[in-house]
Amino acid sequence: MRHIYFFIALLVLYGDLLKRNFTASISLVMIYGVAVLLLFAIVVQKRKARYHVSAEGKVVFKLTVFLMLLYILQLLTSFSSSFADGLSHTLYICIPLLYIAVIYKYCPQFDLLALGKAFLFLMIPVNMVGTVQYFVDPTFMISTAYGDELGGVILRNFLGERSFFSRYPSLFASADRYSAMGLMQFFFTLIILKGGRSFSRKDKSWLTFNLISAGGALFIAGARSRILIAGVALTLMALAFMFSIMFSVKGGKVGRILKRYLPLLVGAVVVAFIVFGNWSTKQDERLLSFPVLNLLAQSVDEGDIGVRVEEATSLSRMLEDATFFGQGLGSIANGKPGEFGIRSMWIESGYIWGGMMVLTYLSIIVALTLLLWRSFMSFDALSVAIYCIPVLWLVFAVLAGLTSAFELSTGVLLGCAIAVISRTPRNITGGYIMPLPIQRNLH
């Protein structure tokens, strides 16, 4: 399995490099082909075992399978759009969903801890390139072979202003993808913190380095949504952490909690210092300038975040001019999911298919939210953050666009994560099987 973990991390972090040497269609076939081969490799590693499965985990698995069937059935019964576009759309969604189903069903030993270690190690060159692009040379390792004149750099305007700032992509095809990997770096750092029993000074330094690197990647890539997801996860984790200390009655427990969370606290302090330095220093005098922080400050001051949420919610309402079976998958964005996820489902899938898809997505979110709530009520701070990130990511996806969660690099990692964290709260990081006596309620 350790080779599988390494190749999954290699695929999601460096798969975009194929686009520099091959045409878009050939590189996509190669990338998705590798993703499917890795699924077969996971199935080959299957083990027969009995283990606890949470009620929410069973629901997530069944809903995932049902969602894949909905996409396949619509593809096979829709003749109003191009079959090629419909197939592209179906694969775009179903391959990440397959990672949830396959890992849940065939790989009880899947270890997010091992995947996280491989991911964090391979993320080092990615962050080095991103740092050079931002602070030294904006053209470093930028390639226009992606079919974009800017080579994946995204120009973002400030609210109500004509000024722009650049969001850099590191080695990826777009800055959005780099931002997603920065959030996954934060997620896997939390996984390692949760799964480790004790940490040496070297381990703590490594984890602190990854927390700072994840923050740097999020700021360099400059996507507000993913910074907000990380911020909400940290806030909820901090609340659960405070409650765990307030209600701790066992002697020495407070000290053990503080020691365990030391890398996270150090990383948070460093990131907070950088953020404060950006806000408290004049723009032309800054040594570390992250314009996205100014954009976030503007967003809060002008209430733009609430406006965007309200806009996405209003656009997600059932459309009056939608048809019963829709225009067909892939009809909006040439084979990809369209902008505003639920709205796109109404247009492409209609009242029948679209209604079932919307309910399925929302039910998966509810099931994961129940696990998040259970962790919060038990004051399990790290688990709160670990559950929070996929929940908010899926919410953002169904409101703002499914591409944010199901693009292959993000979708594969989210699929692996959701399969493991939803399976059993007793072992949120996976990696081992709990033997049990024969019971009715076994997987």
Summary of the structure (lengths in Angstrom):
residues: 443
radius of gyration: 21.7
end to end distance: 21.3
largest distance: 68.0
contacts: 1505
relative contact order: 0.16
helix: 70%
strand: 3%
